[in-house]
Amino acid sequence: MSKIAVQRQFIQVHPNDNVVVAIVPAAQGTALPEPWQAITLQSDVPAGHKIAVCDLSAGDKIYKYGYSIGHATTAINAGQHVHSHNLKTSLSGQEKYQYQPDVSKAAGQTTSGNHPTFDGFERKNGRVGIRNEIWIINTVGCVNQAARRIAQLAEKQFTEMADAYVPLTHAFGCSQLGDDLSNTRKLLASLMQHANAGGVLVIGLGCENNQLKALLAEASGLDESRVEFFNSQQVEDEIEYGLQAVKRLLDKMQDDKRTPQPISKLTLGMKCGGSDGFSGLTANAVVGRMTDKLTAMGGRVILTETPEMFGAEQVLMNRAENEQVYQQIVTLVNDFKQYFIDNKQPIYENPSPGNKDGGLTTLEEKSLGAIQKGGQAIINQVIDYGEIAENSQGLTLLQGPGNDAVSSTALAAAGANIVLFTTGRGTPLGFPVPTIKISSNSTIAGKKPHWIDFNAGQVLDSDMTLDECAEQLMDYVIQVASGQKTNNEINDSREIAIWKNGVTL
């Protein structure tokens, strides 16, 4: 659908749904719109929550987005509030999947015509950056303060010579073993190769498990002319040595200029955090249109948050480019479920309390809303945590948790120039790359303008279609890609977080 049928107070997302969603708080006795005008609400219903539009028996499936989001645990009358008290997930454990390609999808085919351009920095490896920054990356948390101090002094001494001086500090690298050490090393190595960094300074300590030499060897595609590195234990004054290294990098960056670049050179990462009952109807759906637009114009989109695919994974599997990719998606999903099982945690302990307050009841409902960010594009790549996505057209699935900081960092490491971050409840978090916060409702956009960059809630407040809203978002993305700062950049909110799931010595 190109347009949500706005009923001012209520939305039916898909014609086959047996619930509608309240756009605003609705009082007991309020009549539903046509064709359910004979039905009145049997209680007050908060905004974002669901209301039955027909009588349901215990065990009947509840449909939203055209798919089942669980089953009724008791009889539900038309007009009743549908939520945790009478709706339960139908998921149980390791689900069985089938390869059922949806060959009707035309998404993924390159469109012809005049595509938009942006002004970016072409790198030696053919990728294009949208910033020309110095990134300061440390091998271990012991040198966090040195990284921050070098960045602060560089900002004062070399203000106009780079777009920003960004210390990407973290707490890991020491006393790590196995998968934890591998995750840390892979993620940092991928960040070191990011196109938004015109130069990278890597600071080690010298005695850490994450040895500098091994980290550099992991970054196989690194432009060695744009990296400086040292171990702090081996120099007399690590701050002064670091500033000298920054100056050498700036000398190599002095001729870097923005030039017009085809939109196909852009890579976007898609993420949602603090979802509410509108996220799947507005912000995620608008971002899904962006996925379809960019991939059709030859660009790359990366989707992660594997546990937020649970309950909707078959929908994604049906969009696999071929059976090999389908099998990779099955492995991606089952490996994450096994991660829960190995740690003796329930697979379907989701949504969060904040999600439920916002109207989301089951994981199926949350996941079906979350995967809206992937639009209808064909999935042609599946990558592991810490890996870099292909520099080509298509939709990539990236292994990673739902945690905002961990998954957004992984999107940046995978090569996303920008993260499109949808939210219904708001968050000030930002990540190494420009992070466009997209609100699902106008209330949070008005309340937190210093967090929110784009309001997708306007599709509920007017006759604007999702496609029209996506066009506005595309225009804004191009402005950001060409140099306009996002709120996370203005607020200097640049975090990284690394996935830890093993033993610390």
Disulfide bonds with the S-S distance in Angstrom:
none
